[in-house]
Every structure is written in structure tokens, then in C-alpha cells.
Amino acid sequence: MSETVPDGAYSVGNRLEKRGKVVSSATPGRGQLTRTVILRAGIDFIDRHGARDLTMRRLGSSLGVEAMALYHYFAGKDDLLDGIVEQVIDDLDSDPHVLAEGADGWRDYLTRLAHGVRRMALAHPQVFPLIATRPPAAPWVRPPLRSVRWLENFLASLMGFGFDAPAAASAYRSYTSFLLGHLLLEVAGTGDVDSAESDSLDPTEFPTVVRLKTELSSDPGTADFDAGLQSLLTRLDPEEVGRAADPAE
């Protein structure tokens, strides 16, 4: 039996906790298992506990089944982690703001896609590092847009907006490098800060660091991301690249 729980609540076993959606107050059980149910449970587990604590036994327990039941769907933990990464990336499909269709030019498309990836990273800060470290589908597919399908969408969209093949490939490399570097740093700062440890620095040994502690610990958030993104887009502009390559201009 399903019930609507208060905003920010989710179910763990028979217990309701914070998340904001309609959930079942009972675990699914073996007969209700599907690959998607397991992946969703795995994402939820990592969100709460981190990937290091994920085991087939613990995930099975959270679903109310024996670990062996999960092996009908996944060969082991590595296969499960790969599936979790694919699921999180595939969830971008359900974000209407990230698709090229309806975008007002390539800048709008890349801006909206970047913010969609950032929303995904901040929603799953414990999962996002896996996107950077799990083996890719092919050696030339880069995180965080690490599926061949998203690579196809990205390259075809840019070429549809007028990029030639070298410019589209170069944009993919620069764009993914920016997203990965910025968002890995951003999600790394989403955990609790140990104030005792941060206050233990010796001001005589590290005077500049201690003096700038407030500035260093401030979170510029979206503004910093937007500034870096717009700077990148200016560098990717085919017209700007063409002018820079033509010494006559």
C-alpha cells in the first residue's frame, strides 16, 4: 500500500525518512524486484551512506531480500555500480531543460545542459565521483557525459548548430573537462566540515591561509559556476576561434 509522505521523505525498510515523493511503506520483496527498483535503491543507499559501504548484502537487506536475489540482475557489485552510473546519467533524459530541441542556439543548449548536469551532481554528491571513475563505455567517451548516447546527442547537436567536426570534438573535450573539474570540487564540499580540524591551523605557520579562511570557505555556488561556464563558452565560439586562427583579422 502506498502513501504520500511529507515533503522530503523517503522509505528505508518500513521506516519513513526525508525525500519528497510517494513511496511504499513496505519493502518490495523478491517478487517485486526489477533492475530499475534495485538501481534506485542503490542510488538511495549511496546517497545516504556512500559507495564504500554499499554491498550486495546491505542493499538486499534494505530491499527486504537476500543478497542472492540481486545476482539475478547483476553479476556483482562492480556491475551494480556501472548500472547506477548509467541510471543517473540516463535520468538527464527526464530533465526537459537539457535537450537541444527548443534551445535558442548552441550557447543556450550548452548552458542548460551544464546546469542540468550540475543539478544531477548536487542531487547525488556521493554518486557523482563514480561517474568520473567507473570505466567508460568506450575510451573516447568522457565523464560526466559518459554514455555513447549522450556523446551522440552532444556532437550531433553542436554540428546542427553549425560547428564543424573538429570544433565539435574540441568543444566536447573542453566542456566535459570544465564540468568534471568544477563539479567534483563542488560536491566534495557538500559534506559536513569538521570545525575543530579547520580551527587547528597554526597562524604562525600558515598566516595567509588562516587570515583568508573565511574567503576560502565561502561558497560562491551558482555564480561561480556561471562565470566559469560563460568564459568557457566564449572560448568555444566558432567565430572567435576562426578570428584567432586568422592573422589577417
Secondary structure, DSSP 8 states (H G I E B T S, - for coil): -EEE--TTEEEETTEEEEB-SEEESS---GGG--HHHHHHHHHHHHHHH-GGG--HHHHHHHHTS-HHHHTTT-SSHHHHHHHHHHHHHHGGGG-TTSSSTT-SSHHHHHHHHHHHHHHHHHH-TTTHHHHHHS--SSTT--SSS-SHHHHHHHHHHHHHTT--HHHHHHHHHHHHHHHHHHHHHHHHTSS---HHHHT---TTTSHHHHHTHHHHH---THHHHHHHHHHHHHHH-HHHHHHHH-TT-
